[in-house]
Amino acid sequence: MDALDGLQWGTRLFLVIVLLGIVVLAALPLVVLVRPVVTEAMRSGRAGDWWLPFLPDDSGAFGPLASNAWWSVFRARERGAAGGLAWRWGFWVVMAVALSAIAGWIVVMAVRLVRLGWS
């Protein structure tokens, strides 16, 4: 094995490490934002109350879709009109789908980059 072969395999190893890092970074929004949307939708479906994630619980705390200051606009003190519910769930569904699509696109582009560097 000469020096160029070693350089080539070193570059390939670096590309695989970068790919793994990109996959981890692309998965973070899925874990932080998409997973709570799915779990809250499943919990609401089981309970039969789609307002559940946006209403305070017995202790007065809100669920993950309305818990922090940025998402406080989604909070509801009582069940409201269907339009308000549709707006809240519509936003979260669009965000979950968009973030999933973007994460997938990032991974596909990273794999294409590794394939280019591999040759």
Phi, psi and omega in degrees: 000123180267183185295324181291325176295318178297319178295319180296315180290328175295320177295319178296318178298317178299317180296321179293319178296317177297318178300316179297319177297319179294320178297318178296315179294325178288334180280339182302311178298329178294319181287319186281322186247318185284317180302313177299325178297315181293315182294321178291324176295319178294318179295317179295320179295318178295320181281341182075019181228101183284351174279347188310315182292343186255356179260151176290148176276192184298330180273356180093359179274150178263159179286180185294341180274355180215021191275326185261177186296324182291328183259012182294341178296340181274353183292148176222134178279336179209164179295135183243208183284162179297328179297320177295321178292317179297321179297314181297307181292324178300316178301311184293323178292316178299317179296318180296316180293315181297315180295323177294317179295318180294318179298319177296318179297319179298316180294318179299316179295323178293319178296319177297322178296318179294320178298321177295319181287338182287330184278000000 
